[in-house]
Amino acid sequence: MANVTDPLACPIHGTNPQNLIEYITRQRIYDSQYWKEQCFGLTAADVAEKSAMHLHAIGGSYGGNSKPTRFLSLILKMLQIQPEESIIDELISNEEFKYVRALGMFYLRLTGRPADIYEKLEPMYNDYRKLKFRNPTDWKLMYVDEFVDELLREERVCGIALPRLPKREMLEEAGYLDGPRKSAVQGVIGVPEWDDEQDMEERLELSIAGVKKIESLLEEMAADGNSAAIEAIAVRRGESQPKGKEKNESDNNHSNNNNNQSDGSGSDHVDVDMDIDNGDNVQQKQEAIDETPAEEEEPATAPRNSKSSKRKREKKSKGTKTKTKTKKGKFGSLFKSASATNSSSTSKSRSKSKNDNDAPASAPAADENSEEYWNDQRAKLGLAPLKK
């Protein structure tokens, strides 16, 4: 019975409030230890207390088993008990506990009407406190105004599919919202506002007055030493450009200069170097030819039977023979039979060809119809000759 919705709860968006969270996520929340131990029999006041004491981060599911966070467990509990709108407004307006405010904003985004969502969440753009957000694999830091922007713009937040929210312009045209959103900066700067009944000239005058006020505020901030304000004033007056543009222009100029140098004088240097290298190579070849040793160039006048030259040749021939023998000793056994057969066959064919060439021209063969031919054949077989 702990997982059943309050019977007095009203349906939201035409369904059971708990159905706003997917079935698989709900079952994981029901099976979690925090839900079984800390979320049993809670009231709206207890949920506010738990969110203030136990919440230290926001997020959806995490880990390999998709374990739900405490933030999701408390959201499901609020959908189950369905607290009153005044309690949700108190949670959102709480300035001491930022996670209590985040809990109220997320619940309002799930269950509230579009006009109420815009009216109650847009003022929270002024909250710049940090929030710890737990991703499925890691952690990250975000701000309350970023969380509000995700609730108003994104379709899924904390792994939960949010109900469709129409755009603000559509609600303004339908009359559910009064005019465009008013930024908190307008109150600080004091920019004048205009009505639809005013003429274009009056609006131009008011806008020019607002720009002058903004410039005066920038000058005051620059006098206090604000670097961003100093850069903004310099860019507006045309004294300098932003740092990124200066770097890009300097890089482009540097590359253009290098290209011009390579196209112009660089080619001449290359040609000169090539000529010098060619001359050096010719000189080196001539020196090598002139400085060849006397042993390599054997003069024609040298005696043929010189002992030194014979010994060197014998040593070279012995070295080559030993190398070939070692190679044959290593690999000769593998191919011995094939090589022997091939050599024998080649020798036989050569001997036959020689014998054929050396043999004298034989007498012309006898005719098969003659008696001499058949007597020769019978004599070869050991038979008597034919009788005449």
GUVEX-586083 format. One record per residue (C-alpha): residue in one letter; residue number from 1; x, y, z. Coordinates in nm, 2 decimals. Example, Ala and Ser with C-alpha at 12.3 -4.5 7.8 and 13.67 -1.06 7.14 Angstrom:
['A' 1 [1.23 -0.45 0.78]] ['S' 2 [1.37 -0.11 0.71]] 
//
This chain:
['M' 1 [0.00 0.00 0.00]] ['A' 2 [0.30 0.23 0.03]] ['N' 3 [0.32 0.26 -0.35]] ['V' 4 [-0.04 0.36 -0.41]] ['T' 5 [-0.15 0.71 -0.49]] ['D' 6 [-0.35 0.91 -0.24]] ['P' 7 [-0.72 0.84 -0.32]] ['L' 8 [-0.80 1.21 -0.27]] ['A' 9 [-0.54 1.31 -0.53]] ['C' 10 [-0.67 1.46 -0.86]] ['P' 11 [-0.55 1.33 -1.20]] ['I' 12 [-0.29 1.54 -1.37]] ['H' 13 [-0.28 1.57 -1.75]] ['G' 14 [-0.56 1.31 -1.75]] ['T' 15 [-0.36 1.03 -1.58]] ['N' 16 [-0.25 0.91 -1.24]] ['P' 17 [0.02 1.16 -1.11]] ['Q' 18 [0.27 0.87 -1.06]] ['N' 19 [0.25 0.79 -1.43]] ['L' 20 [0.44 1.11 -1.51]] ['I' 21 [0.75 0.90 -1.43]] ['E' 22 [0.82 0.60 -1.65]] ['Y' 23 [0.73 0.26 -1.53]] ['I' 24 [1.08 0.12 -1.52]] ['T' 25 [1.21 0.42 -1.32]] ['R' 26 [0.91 0.39 -1.08]] ['Q' 27 [0.99 0.02 -1.01]] ['R' 28 [1.35 0.10 -0.95]] ['I' 29 [1.25 0.37 -0.70]] ['Y' 30 [1.01 0.13 -0.52]] ['D' 31 [1.30 -0.12 -0.49]] ['S' 32 [1.55 0.13 -0.37]] ['Q' 33 [1.66 0.13 0.00]] ['Y' 34 [1.60 0.50 0.05]] ['W' 35 [1.24 0.47 -0.06]] ['K' 36 [1.17 0.18 0.17]] ['E' 37 [1.34 0.33 0.47]] ['Q' 38 [1.29 0.71 0.45]] ['C' 39 [0.98 0.76 0.22]] ['F' 40 [0.72 0.56 0.40]] ['G' 41 [0.42 0.75 0.54]] ['L' 42 [0.54 1.10 0.47]] ['T' 43 [0.34 1.41 0.46]] ['A' 44 [0.41 1.74 0.27]] ['A' 45 [0.59 1.88 0.57]] ['D' 46 [0.80 1.57 0.60]] ['V' 47 [0.90 1.59 0.24]] ['A' 48 [1.01 1.95 0.29]] ['E' 49 [1.22 1.84 0.59]] ['K' 50 [1.37 1.54 0.40]] ['S' 51 [1.46 1.76 0.11]] ['A' 52 [1.63 2.02 0.33]] ['M' 53 [1.82 1.76 0.53]] ['H' 54 [1.90 1.47 0.29]] ['L' 55 [1.93 1.63 -0.05]] ['H' 56 [2.29 1.72 -0.15]] ['A' 57 [2.25 1.68 -0.53]] ['I' 58 [2.00 1.66 -0.81]] ['G' 59 [1.99 1.41 -1.09]] ['G' 60 [1.82 1.10 -1.23]] ['S' 61 [1.96 0.75 -1.23]] ['Y' 62 [2.32 0.67 -1.20]] ['G' 63 [2.56 0.37 -1.20]] ['G' 64 [2.55 0.05 -1.40]] ['N' 65 [2.22 -0.07 -1.24]] ['S' 66 [2.05 0.28 -1.29]] ['K' 67 [2.01 0.34 -0.93]] ['P' 68 [1.77 0.63 -0.87]] ['T' 69 [1.88 0.94 -0.67]] ['R' 70 [1.71 1.07 -0.36]] ['F' 71 [1.59 1.36 -0.56]] ['L' 72 [1.37 1.13 -0.79]] ['S' 73 [1.24 0.94 -0.48]] ['L' 74 [1.11 1.26 -0.32]] ['I' 75 [0.96 1.38 -0.65]] ['L' 76 [0.77 1.05 -0.68]] ['K' 77 [0.65 1.08 -0.32]] ['M' 78 [0.52 1.43 -0.39]] ['L' 79 [0.33 1.30 -0.69]] ['Q' 80 [0.19 1.03 -0.47]] ['I' 81 [0.06 1.26 -0.19]] ['Q' 82 [-0.01 1.56 -0.42]] ['P' 83 [0.06 1.86 -0.18]] ['E' 84 [-0.13 2.19 -0.22]] ['E' 85 [-0.02 2.47 -0.45]] ['S' 86 [0.06 2.70 -0.15]] ['I' 87 [0.31 2.44 -0.03]] ['I' 88 [0.48 2.42 -0.37]] ['D' 89 [0.50 2.80 -0.38]] ['E' 90 [0.67 2.80 -0.04]] ['L' 91 [0.92 2.55 -0.16]] ['I' 92 [1.00 2.76 -0.47]] ['S' 93 [1.03 3.08 -0.27]] ['N' 94 [1.27 2.92 -0.02]] ['E' 95 [1.60 3.11 -0.04]] ['E' 96 [1.79 2.93 0.24]] ['F' 97 [1.79 2.57 0.09]] ['K' 98 [1.86 2.57 -0.28]] ['Y' 99 [1.78 2.20 -0.33]] ['V' 100 [1.44 2.26 -0.17]] ['R' 101 [1.38 2.52 -0.44]] ['A' 102 [1.50 2.28 -0.71]] ['L' 103 [1.26 2.02 -0.58]] ['G' 104 [0.96 2.26 -0.59]] ['M' 105 [1.05 2.38 -0.94]] ['F' 106 [1.08 2.03 -1.09]] ['Y' 107 [0.74 1.93 -0.93]] ['L' 108 [0.57 2.24 -1.07]] ['R' 109 [0.71 2.17 -1.42]] ['L' 110 [0.56 1.83 -1.41]] ['T' 111 [0.22 1.92 -1.27]] ['G' 112 [0.16 2.29 -1.32]] ['R' 113 [-0.02 2.48 -1.59]] ['P' 114 [0.19 2.65 -1.86]] ['A' 115 [0.11 3.01 -1.76]] ['D' 116 [0.19 2.93 -1.39]] ['I' 117 [0.51 2.76 -1.49]] ['Y' 118 [0.64 3.07 -1.68]] ['E' 119 [0.52 3.32 -1.41]] ['K' 120 [0.68 3.13 -1.12]] ['L' 121 [0.99 2.99 -1.27]] ['E' 122 [1.12 3.29 -1.47]] ['P' 123 [1.19 3.50 -1.16]] ['M' 124 [1.43 3.22 -1.06]] ['Y' 125 [1.67 3.33 -1.34]] ['N' 126 [1.81 3.57 -1.08]] ['D' 127 [1.94 3.28 -0.86]] ['Y' 128 [2.31 3.21 -0.94]] ['R' 129 [2.38 2.95 -0.67]] ['K' 130 [2.56 2.63 -0.76]] ['L' 131 [2.40 2.29 -0.77]] ['K' 132 [2.56 1.95 -0.78]] ['F' 133 [2.42 1.74 -1.07]] ['R' 134 [2.47 1.37 -1.09]] ['N' 135 [2.50 1.23 -1.44]] ['P' 136 [2.47 0.85 -1.51]] ['T' 137 [2.86 0.83 -1.51]] ['D' 138 [3.00 1.13 -1.33]] ['W' 139 [2.92 1.46 -1.15]] ['K' 140 [2.90 1.82 -1.28]] ['L' 141 [2.83 2.17 -1.14]] ['M' 142 [2.55 2.38 -1.27]] ['Y' 143 [2.36 2.69 -1.15]] ['V' 144 [2.00 2.74 -1.05]] ['D' 145 [1.94 2.96 -1.35]] ['E' 146 [2.07 2.69 -1.58]] ['F' 147 [1.84 2.44 -1.42]] ['V' 148 [1.54 2.67 -1.47]] ['D' 149 [1.64 2.72 -1.84]] ['E' 150 [1.65 2.34 -1.89]] ['L' 151 [1.31 2.31 -1.73]] ['L' 152 [1.16 2.57 -1.97]] ['R' 153 [1.34 2.45 -2.29]] ['E' 154 [1.44 2.09 -2.27]] ['E' 155 [1.21 1.79 -2.32]] ['R' 156 [1.39 1.56 -2.08]] ['V' 157 [1.55 1.67 -1.75]] ['C' 158 [1.70 1.43 -1.49]] ['G' 159 [1.60 1.14 -1.72]] ['I' 160 [1.23 1.22 -1.69]] ['A' 161 [1.02 1.31 -2.00]] ['L' 162 [0.85 1.65 -1.92]] ['P' 163 [0.50 1.74 -2.04]] ['R' 164 [0.49 1.95 -2.35]] ['L' 165 [0.52 2.32 -2.27]] ['P' 166 [0.39 2.58 -2.54]] ['K' 167 [0.61 2.87 -2.62]] ['R' 168 [0.57 3.20 -2.44]] ['E' 169 [0.48 3.39 -2.76]] ['M' 170 [0.18 3.16 -2.81]] ['L' 171 [0.06 3.22 -2.45]] ['E' 172 [0.10 3.59 -2.50]] ['E' 173 [-0.10 3.59 -2.81]] ['A' 174 [-0.37 3.38 -2.64]] ['G' 175 [-0.39 3.63 -2.35]] ['Y' 176 [-0.26 3.39 -2.08]] ['L' 177 [0.05 3.61 -2.02]] ['D' 178 [0.08 3.98 -2.01]] ['G' 179 [0.35 4.10 -2.24]] ['P' 180 [0.71 3.98 -2.28]] ['R' 181 [0.92 3.86 -1.99]] ['K' 182 [1.07 4.14 -1.78]] ['S' 183 [1.43 4.08 -1.70]] ['A' 184 [1.57 4.17 -1.35]] ['V' 185 [1.84 4.37 -1.52]] ['Q' 186 [1.59 4.63 -1.63]] ['G' 187 [1.52 4.72 -1.27]] ['V' 188 [1.89 4.75 -1.19]] ['I' 189 [1.97 4.96 -1.50]] ['G' 190 [1.64 5.16 -1.49]] ['V' 191 [1.57 5.13 -1.86]] ['P' 192 [1.24 5.31 -1.94]] ['E' 193 [0.95 5.11 -2.07]] ['W' 194 [0.70 5.21 -2.34]] ['D' 195 [0.34 5.13 -2.41]] ['D' 196 [0.17 5.03 -2.73]] ['E' 197 [0.00 5.36 -2.75]] ['Q' 198 [0.32 5.56 -2.79]] ['D' 199 [0.45 5.68 -3.12]] ['M' 200 [0.78 5.56 -3.29]] ['E' 201 [0.95 5.89 -3.21]] ['E' 202 [0.88 5.86 -2.84]] ['R' 203 [1.00 5.50 -2.84]] ['L' 204 [1.33 5.60 -3.01]] ['E' 205 [1.38 5.87 -2.75]] ['L' 206 [1.32 5.62 -2.47]] ['S' 207 [1.56 5.37 -2.63]] ['I' 208 [1.83 5.63 -2.67]] ['A' 209 [1.80 5.73 -2.31]] ['G' 210 [1.83 5.36 -2.21]] ['V' 211 [2.15 5.32 -2.41]] ['K' 212 [2.30 5.62 -2.25]] ['K' 213 [2.22 5.48 -1.90]] ['I' 214 [2.39 5.15 -2.00]] ['E' 215 [2.70 5.34 -2.12]] ['S' 216 [2.72 5.54 -1.79]] ['L' 217 [2.70 5.21 -1.59]] ['L' 218 [2.97 5.06 -1.80]] ['E' 219 [3.20 5.36 -1.74]] ['E' 220 [3.14 5.33 -1.37]] ['M' 221 [3.23 4.96 -1.37]] ['A' 222 [3.54 5.03 -1.58]] ['A' 223 [3.64 5.30 -1.33]] ['D' 224 [3.61 5.03 -1.06]] ['G' 225 [3.85 4.81 -1.25]] ['N' 226 [3.62 4.56 -1.42]] ['S' 227 [3.81 4.42 -1.72]] ['A' 228 [3.50 4.31 -1.91]] ['A' 229 [3.36 4.66 -1.89]] ['I' 230 [3.69 4.81 -2.01]] ['E' 231 [3.70 4.58 -2.31]] ['A' 232 [3.33 4.66 -2.39]] ['I' 233 [3.40 5.03 -2.39]] ['A' 234 [3.71 5.00 -2.60]] ['V' 235 [3.53 4.79 -2.86]] ['R' 236 [3.24 5.03 -2.87]] ['R' 237 [3.46 5.33 -2.92]] ['G' 238 [3.66 5.15 -3.19]] ['E' 239 [4.00 5.18 -3.00]] ['S' 240 [4.07 4.81 -3.01]] ['Q' 241 [3.93 4.48 -3.11]] ['P' 242 [3.84 4.17 -2.91]] ['K' 243 [4.13 3.94 -2.82]] ['G' 244 [4.01 3.66 -3.04]] ['K' 245 [3.99 3.88 -3.35]] ['E' 246 [4.33 4.03 -3.28]] ['K' 247 [4.49 3.68 -3.26]] ['N' 248 [4.32 3.56 -3.57]] ['E' 249 [4.43 3.87 -3.77]] ['S' 250 [4.79 3.84 -3.64]] ['D' 251 [4.80 3.47 -3.74]] ['N' 252 [4.66 3.55 -4.09]] ['N' 253 [4.92 3.83 -4.14]] ['H' 254 [5.20 3.60 -4.03]] ['S' 255 [5.09 3.32 -4.27]] ['N' 256 [5.06 3.57 -4.56]] ['N' 257 [5.41 3.71 -4.50]] ['N' 258 [5.55 3.36 -4.49]] ['N' 259 [5.38 3.27 -4.82]] ['N' 260 [5.51 3.59 -4.99]] ['Q' 261 [5.86 3.51 -4.88]] ['S' 262 [5.84 3.16 -5.01]] ['D' 263 [5.70 3.27 -5.35]] ['G' 264 [5.96 3.55 -5.40]] ['S' 265 [6.31 3.54 -5.27]] ['G' 266 [6.29 3.18 -5.15]] ['S' 267 [6.30 3.03 -5.50]] ['D' 268 [6.62 3.22 -5.59]] ['H' 269 [6.79 3.08 -5.28]] ['V' 270 [6.68 2.73 -5.37]] ['D' 271 [6.82 2.75 -5.73]] ['V' 272 [7.16 2.88 -5.60]] ['D' 273 [7.18 2.60 -5.35]] ['M' 274 [7.10 2.34 -5.62]] ['D' 275 [7.37 2.48 -5.85]] ['I' 276 [7.63 2.47 -5.57]] ['D' 277 [7.53 2.12 -5.48]] ['N' 278 [7.57 2.00 -5.84]] ['G' 279 [7.91 2.16 -5.87]] ['D' 280 [8.02 1.99 -5.55]] ['N' 281 [7.90 1.65 -5.67]] ['V' 282 [8.09 1.68 -6.00]] ['Q' 283 [8.41 1.77 -5.82]] ['Q' 284 [8.37 1.48 -5.57]] ['K' 285 [8.32 1.24 -5.86]] ['Q' 286 [8.64 1.36 -6.04]] ['E' 287 [8.84 1.33 -5.72]] ['A' 288 [8.71 0.98 -5.66]] ['I' 289 [8.81 0.88 -6.01]] ['D' 290 [9.16 1.03 -5.97]] ['E' 291 [9.22 0.88 -5.63]] ['T' 292 [9.13 0.52 -5.72]] ['P' 293 [9.38 0.27 -5.57]] ['A' 294 [9.65 0.12 -5.79]] ['E' 295 [9.53 -0.24 -5.70]] ['E' 296 [9.19 -0.19 -5.86]] ['E' 297 [9.34 -0.05 -6.18]] ['E' 298 [9.57 -0.33 -6.30]] ['P' 299 [9.80 -0.17 -6.56]] ['A' 300 [9.85 -0.35 -6.89]] ['T' 301 [10.23 -0.35 -6.83]] ['A' 302 [10.21 -0.54 -6.51]] ['P' 303 [10.34 -0.90 -6.53]] ['R' 304 [10.07 -1.17 -6.54]] ['N' 305 [10.24 -1.41 -6.31]] ['S' 306 [10.28 -1.17 -6.02]] ['K' 307 [10.26 -1.37 -5.70]] ['S' 308 [10.07 -1.11 -5.50]] ['S' 309 [9.78 -1.08 -5.75]] ['K' 310 [9.76 -1.47 -5.77]] ['R' 311 [9.74 -1.51 -5.40]] ['K' 312 [9.46 -1.25 -5.37]] ['R' 313 [9.26 -1.41 -5.64]] ['E' 314 [9.30 -1.75 -5.49]] ['K' 315 [9.18 -1.63 -5.15]] ['K' 316 [8.88 -1.46 -5.30]] ['S' 317 [8.79 -1.78 -5.50]] ['K' 318 [8.83 -2.00 -5.19]] ['G' 319 [8.61 -1.76 -4.99]] ['T' 320 [8.33 -1.78 -5.24]] ['K' 321 [8.36 -2.16 -5.27]] ['T' 322 [8.33 -2.21 -4.89]] ['K' 323 [8.03 -1.98 -4.88]] ['T' 324 [7.85 -2.18 -5.16]] ['K' 325 [7.95 -2.51 -4.99]] ['T' 326 [7.80 -2.40 -4.66]] ['K' 327 [7.48 -2.29 -4.83]] ['K' 328 [7.46 -2.63 -5.01]] ['G' 329 [7.53 -2.81 -4.69]] ['K' 330 [7.24 -2.64 -4.52]] ['F' 331 [6.98 -2.67 -4.79]] ['G' 332 [7.11 -2.94 -5.02]] ['S' 333 [6.96 -3.24 -4.84]] ['L' 334 [6.61 -3.11 -4.89]] ['F' 335 [6.63 -3.09 -5.27]] ['K' 336 [6.89 -3.36 -5.33]] ['S' 337 [6.67 -3.62 -5.50]] ['A' 338 [6.50 -3.37 -5.73]] ['S' 339 [6.83 -3.21 -5.84]] ['A' 340 [6.99 -3.55 -5.90]] ['T' 341 [6.71 -3.67 -6.12]] ['N' 342 [6.70 -3.34 -6.31]] ['S' 343 [7.08 -3.35 -6.37]] ['S' 344 [7.07 -3.72 -6.48]] ['S' 345 [6.79 -3.66 -6.72]] ['T' 346 [6.96 -3.36 -6.87]] ['S' 347 [7.29 -3.55 -6.91]] ['K' 348 [7.11 -3.84 -7.09]] ['S' 349 [6.93 -3.61 -7.33]] ['R' 350 [7.26 -3.44 -7.41]] ['S' 351 [7.44 -3.77 -7.48]] ['K' 352 [7.16 -3.89 -7.71]] ['S' 353 [7.17 -3.56 -7.90]] ['K' 354 [7.55 -3.60 -7.94]] ['N' 355 [7.53 -3.96 -8.06]] ['D' 356 [7.27 -3.87 -8.31]] ['N' 357 [7.47 -3.59 -8.44]] ['D' 358 [7.79 -3.80 -8.45]] ['A' 359 [7.63 -4.11 -8.62]] ['P' 360 [7.67 -4.13 -9.00]] ['A' 361 [7.39 -4.09 -9.23]] ['S' 362 [7.20 -4.42 -9.24]] ['A' 363 [7.09 -4.60 -9.57]] ['P' 364 [6.74 -4.53 -9.69]] ['A' 365 [6.47 -4.75 -9.54]] ['A' 366 [6.33 -5.04 -9.75]] ['D' 367 [5.98 -5.05 -9.87]] ['E' 368 [5.73 -5.25 -9.66]] ['N' 369 [5.60 -5.43 -9.97]] ['S' 370 [5.95 -5.57 -10.06]] ['E' 371 [6.07 -5.91 -9.95]] ['E' 372 [6.40 -5.77 -9.81]] ['Y' 373 [6.20 -5.57 -9.55]] ['W' 374 [6.01 -5.86 -9.43]] ['N' 375 [6.31 -6.10 -9.42]] ['D' 376 [6.49 -5.84 -9.20]] ['Q' 377 [6.20 -5.82 -8.97]] ['R' 378 [6.18 -6.20 -8.94]] ['A' 379 [6.55 -6.23 -8.89]] ['K' 380 [6.52 -5.99 -8.59]] ['L' 381 [6.26 -6.22 -8.45]] ['G' 382 [6.47 -6.54 -8.51]] ['L' 383 [6.25 -6.67 -8.78]] ['A' 384 [6.35 -6.83 -9.12]] ['P' 385 [6.33 -6.62 -9.43]] ['L' 386 [6.04 -6.64 -9.66]] ['K' 387 [6.05 -6.91 -9.93]] ['K' 388 [6.08 -6.79 -10.28]] 
//
